């Protein structure tokens, strides 16, 4: 239970990548973290493969709170999440603190829109490589990349390494106030 006392937020939107939301959700819970899922206003979302999730609240409910980690799953949801100013504020606030910002697959779109990748080394699904480069990141093709408090991965097959790195970093951070 290396993450006991840690608060983790997962951002959800329509057509999230099912595995990229649920795998981190269960891994963080398994490690002892308290995990909340925030949406963009609706109470329930379906993943790309039809798996539903009922969220704990909206980004408006979560923006003033401090989180030890913020996860952004991929799929098509990041295109909607990056249009939500409160979601971007959550990501910016986490990136500026000692909180972990964890993004996989197309979630790099949210990082680019939040302007938190400039000067950072990241990875993502290859199709958004140019978006991240244009946002000022150095893009590499690796299963997981850790640059400070930013953890990025490419695709569902990278989830074990992705979650391992997040847990390792998160276990070292102080609990959010």
C-alpha positions in Angstrom: 0.0 0.0 0.0 2.8 2.4 -1.0 0.3 5.1 -2.1 -1.9 5.2 1.1 -2.9 8.8 1.7 -2.3 9.9 -1.9 -5.1 11.6 -3.9 -5.3 10.7 -7.6 -7.5 12.3 -10.2 -8.4 10.8 -13.6 -9.9 13.0 -16.2 -12.7 11.4 -18.3 -14.5 12.4 -21.4 -16.5 10.8 -24.2 -14.9 7.9 -26.0 -11.9 7.5 -23.6 -9.7 4.5 -24.2 -11.2 2.0 -21.9 -8.0 0.3 -20.8 -6.1 3.5 -20.4 -8.7 4.7 -17.8 -9.5 1.5 -15.9 -6.0 0.0 -15.7 -4.6 3.1 -13.9 -7.7 3.4 -11.8 -7.4 -0.1 -10.4 -3.6 0.0 -10.1 -3.7 3.2 -8.1 -6.5 1.8 -5.9 -4.6 -1.4 -5.5 -1.5 0.6 -4.3 -3.7 2.4 -1.7 -4.4 5.7 -3.3 -7.8 7.4 -3.1 -8.9 7.8 -6.8 -11.5 10.2 -8.1 -12.7 10.4 -11.7 -13.7 13.9 -13.1 -15.7 14.5 -16.2 -16.6 17.5 -18.2 -20.2 17.9 -17.0 -22.0 14.6 -17.7 -22.3 12.0 -15.0 -21.5 9.0 -17.1 -19.2 8.4 -20.1 -18.7 5.4 -22.4 -15.3 4.4 -23.5 -14.4 3.7 -27.1 -15.3 0.0 -26.6 -18.6 0.8 -24.8 -17.5 0.3 -21.2 -19.3 3.0 -19.1 -17.9 4.9 -16.1 -19.9 7.0 -13.7 -17.7 9.9 -12.6 -17.3 11.3 -9.1 -17.8 14.9 -10.2 -16.8 17.4 -12.8 -13.6 19.4 -13.4 -15.4 22.3 -11.7 -15.7 20.2 -8.6 -12.0 19.3 -8.7 -10.1 22.4 -9.9 -9.6 23.9 -6.4 -8.3 20.7 -4.9 -4.7 19.6 -4.7 -3.9 16.2 -6.3 -0.8 14.0 -5.9 -1.3 12.8 -9.5 -3.5 13.6 -12.4 -4.0 10.9 -15.1 -5.2 11.7 -18.6 -6.2 8.6 -20.6 -6.2 8.5 -24.4 -8.8 7.6 -26.9 -10.8 10.3 -28.4 -11.6 12.0 -25.1 -8.5 14.2 -25.0 -9.8 16.2 -27.9 -12.8 17.1 -25.7 -10.8 17.4 -22.5 -8.4 19.9 -24.0 -11.3 22.2 -24.8 -12.3 22.3 -21.1 -10.5 25.3 -19.5 -10.9 23.8 -16.0 -9.3 20.5 -17.0 -6.4 22.5 -18.4 -6.1 24.5 -15.2 -6.0 21.2 -13.2 -3.2 19.9 -15.5 -1.2 23.2 -15.3 -1.5 23.4 -11.5 -0.4 19.8 -11.1 2.5 20.3 -13.5 3.7 23.4 -11.6 3.6 21.6 -8.3 5.3 18.3 -7.3 2.2 16.4 -8.4 2.6 13.7 -11.1 1.0 14.4 -14.5 0.5 11.1 -16.3 -0.6 11.1 -20.0 -0.9 8.2 -22.4 -1.6 7.9 -26.1 -3.6 10.9 -27.4 -3.6 12.5 -24.0 -0.6 14.5 -25.2 -3.1 16.8 -26.8 -4.2 17.9 -23.4 -0.6 18.5 -22.4 0.0 20.6 -25.5 -3.1 22.7 -24.9 -2.2 23.2 -21.3 1.3 24.4 -22.4 3.2 22.1 -20.1 5.4 20.2 -22.5 7.7 23.0 -23.7 11.3 21.9 -23.1 10.2 18.4 -21.9 10.9 15.0 -23.4 7.7 13.0 -24.0 6.2 10.2 -25.9 2.7 9.6 -27.2 0.8 7.7 -29.9 2.8 8.4 -33.0 -0.1 10.2 -34.8 0.2 13.2 -32.4 4.0 13.4 -32.4 3.9 16.6 -34.5 1.4 18.3 -32.2 3.8 17.7 -29.2 6.8 18.9 -31.2 5.0 22.0 -32.2 4.1 22.6 -28.5 7.8 22.6 -27.8 8.4 19.1 -26.6 11.2 16.7 -27.6 9.3 13.5 -28.8 10.8 10.1 -28.4 9.5 6.6 -29.3 9.7 4.7 -26.0 7.1 2.8 -24.0 7.3 5.3 -21.1 9.2 8.6 -20.6 9.7 10.3 -17.3 10.8 14.0 -17.3 10.5 15.5 -13.9 6.9 15.0 -12.7 5.6 14.3 -16.2 5.1 10.7 -17.2 4.0 9.8 -20.7 3.4 6.6 -22.6 2.4 5.6 -26.2 -0.4 3.0 -26.1 -2.3 0.4 -24.0 0.5 -2.1 -24.3 2.7 0.4 -22.4 0.3 0.5 -19.4 2.4 -1.8 -17.1 5.5 0.3 -17.5 3.5 3.5 -17.3 1.8 2.6 -14.0 5.0 1.3 -12.5 6.8 4.6 -13.2 3.9 6.6 -11.8 3.7 4.5 -8.7 7.5 4.7 -8.2 7.4 8.6 -8.4 4.2 9.0 -6.5 5.5 6.9 -3.6 8.3 9.5 -3.2 6.2 12.6 -3.2 4.7 14.4 -0.2 0.9 14.1 0.2 -1.0 17.0 -1.3 -2.5 19.4 1.3 
